[in-house]
């Protein structure tokens, strides 16, 4: 495990510990937003190339 990943994990654990369920809900929303952004980028890339 790299130090960067270890730092991220520790930060998430501390946020969940301090903020409780609110932090978990925010993390879920952030992950969902990241997935939506990634999917929209993939779709936009296909249309710009003249495919689909």
TIGUKE-186183 format. One line per 5 residues: their letters; for each residue x, y, z of N, C-alpha, C, O, CB. Coordinates in steps of 0.02 Angstrom, whole numbers, plus 50000, padded with zeros to 5 digits. Each point is the difference from the previous one (the first is absolute). Glycine has a CB too. Example, Ala and Ser with C-alpha at 12.3 -4.5 7.8 and 13.67 -1.06 7.14 Angstrom:
residues 2
as = 50660/49716/50390/49955/50059/50000/50045/50060/50000/50052/49999/50033/49853/49942/50029  50077/50112/49902/50042/50059/50003/49961/50055/50037/50025/50055/50008/50034/49913/49884
end
This chain:
residues 52
xxxxx = 50043/49941/50000/49957/50059/50000/50045/50062/50000/50045/50006/50041/49862/49932/50020  50080/50108/49892/50042/50059/49996/49982/50050/50056/49946/49995/50030/50064/49989/49846  50034/50062/50137/49988/50050/50052/49942/50045/49981/49962/50022/50044/50159/49974/49987  49871/50018/49905/49944/50042/49977/49933/49966/50015/49954/50031/50027/50119/50018/49882  49922/49887/50075/49939/49962/50013/49988/49994/50074/49943/50006/50024/50073/49931/49869
xxxxx = 50037/50050/50145/49993/49995/50072/49975/50065/50030/49958/50000/50045/50135/49916/49956  49932/50140/49975/49977/50066/50024/49927/50011/49984/49963/50027/50041/50152/50017/49945  49864/49936/49953/49930/50008/49981/49954/49957/50044/49947/50023/50021/50089/50000/49862  49985/49916/50131/49960/49956/50042/49994/50027/50070/49946/50000/50029/50091/49902/49902  50018/50123/50097/49998/50028/50067/49955/50061/50002/49962/50008/50047/50154/49950/49974
xxxxx = 49887/50084/49928/49957/50060/49997/49926/49981/49999/49960/50031/50034/50132/50030/49906  49891/49888/50020/49931/49978/49996/49977/49971/50067/49944/50014/50022/50071/49963/49855  50027/49983/50154/49982/49970/50064/49988/50055/50052/49952/49996/50038/50115/49900/49934  49976/50154/50030/49992/50054/50048/49936/50040/49985/49965/50020/50047/50160/49987/49966  49861/50006/49924/49940/50037/49982/49937/49962/50021/49953/50030/50026/50108/50021/49878
xxxxx = 49938/49884/50085/49943/49960/50020/49994/49999/50076/49944/50004/50027/50068/49925/49870  50043/50067/50137/49999/49999/50073/49975/50066/50029/49962/50000/50048/50133/49918/49951  49926/50137/49972/49981/50066/50026/49929/50019/49978/49960/50024/50041/50161/50011/49956  49864/49955/49941/49936/50024/49973/49945/49947/50001/49941/50016/49992/50123/50062/49938  49954/49860/50079/49951/49946/50003/49966/49986/49934/50032/49997/49948/49951/50034/50170
xxxxx = 49952/49960/49886/49962/49979/49941/49999/50054/49946/49993/49985/49941/49937/49943/50133  50075/50135/49946/50001/50054/49950/50059/49992/49953/49994/50012/49940/49949/50064/50142  50115/49905/49946/50059/49991/49959/49991/49943/49951/50020/50005/49942/50051/50040/50151  49898/49902/49929/49988/49942/49956/49954/50021/49942/50011/49981/49943/50004/49939/50154  49933/50118/49919/49954/50023/49947/50036/50046/49951/49989/49995/49940/49914/49996/50140
xxxxx = 50139/50053/49945/50037/50045/49956/50049/49961/49956/50007/50016/49940/49982/50075/50144  50044/49859/49944/50046/49959/49960/49962/49962/49945/50025/49994/49944/50051/49995/50156  49866/49985/49917/49960/49965/49949/49980/50047/49944/50003/49982/49941/49955/49939/50147  50020/50139/49930/49981/50049/49948/50059/50020/49957/49993/50007/49940/49917/50035/50135  50147/49967/49957/50061/50018/49962/50020/49944/49952/50019/50013/49943/50019/50059/50153
xxxxx = 49957/49866/49927/50016/49944/49956/49951/49994/49943/50020/49987/49943/50029/49953/50154  49888/50071/49917/49949/49997/49947/50011/50055/49949/49993/49989/49940/49925/49960/50141  50100/50111/49943/50013/50056/49954/50060/49985/49956/50001/50017/49941/49949/50063/50142  50101/49889/49946/50059/49982/49961/49985/49948/49947/50026/50004/49944/50043/50021/50155  49888/49928/49917/49981/49949/49951/49960/50032/49944/50011/49986/49941/49987/49926/50148
xxxxx = 49955/50132/49929/49960/50034/49948/50044/50042/49955/49990/50002/49939/49912/50000/50138  50147/50033/49952/50045/50041/49960/50041/49957/49952/50010/50018/49942/49995/50067/50151  50018/49858/49932/50039/49955/49957/49959/49972/49943/50024/49995/49944/50045/49977/50155  49869/50009/49915/49956/49973/49948/49985/50053/49949/49999/49986/49940/49951/49933/50142  50036/50142/49940/49985/50054/49952/50061/50015/49957/49992/50017/49941/49924/50031/50139
xxxxx = 50144/49948/49949/50060/50010/49960/50008/49946/49947/50018/50015/49943/50036/50041/50155  49931/49882/49920/50004/49946/49952/49950/50010/49943/50017/49990/49942/50022/49933/50149  49901/50095/49927/49949/50011/49948/50017/50059/49956/49992/49996/49939/49922/49957/50137  50111/50101/49954/50017/50058/49961/50058/49985/49952/50001/50024/49944/49959/50050/50149  50088/49887/49931/50056/49981/49958/49978/49959/49940/50027/50008/49945/50045/49995/50155
xxxxx = 49879/49953/49909/49975/49960/49944/49966/50044/49948/50009/49989/49940/49976/49913/50137  49976/50146/49944/49964/50042/49953/50046/50048/49964/49988/50016/49942/49911/49975/50130  50153/50033/49959/50047/50045/49969/50040/49965/49946/50021/50032/49952/49984/50034/50153  50006/49870/49903/50039/49962/49951/49958/49979/49940/50026/49970/49953/50047/49990/50140  49863/50055/49909/49956/49981/49945/49972/49931/50006/49968/49975/49953/50097/50100/49977
xx = 49945/49893/50126/49973/49933/50011/49932/50006/50033/49981/50054/50022/50134/49898/49988  49849/49994/49992/49935/49994/50033/49954/50047/49966/49941/50005/50019/50109/49962/50091
end
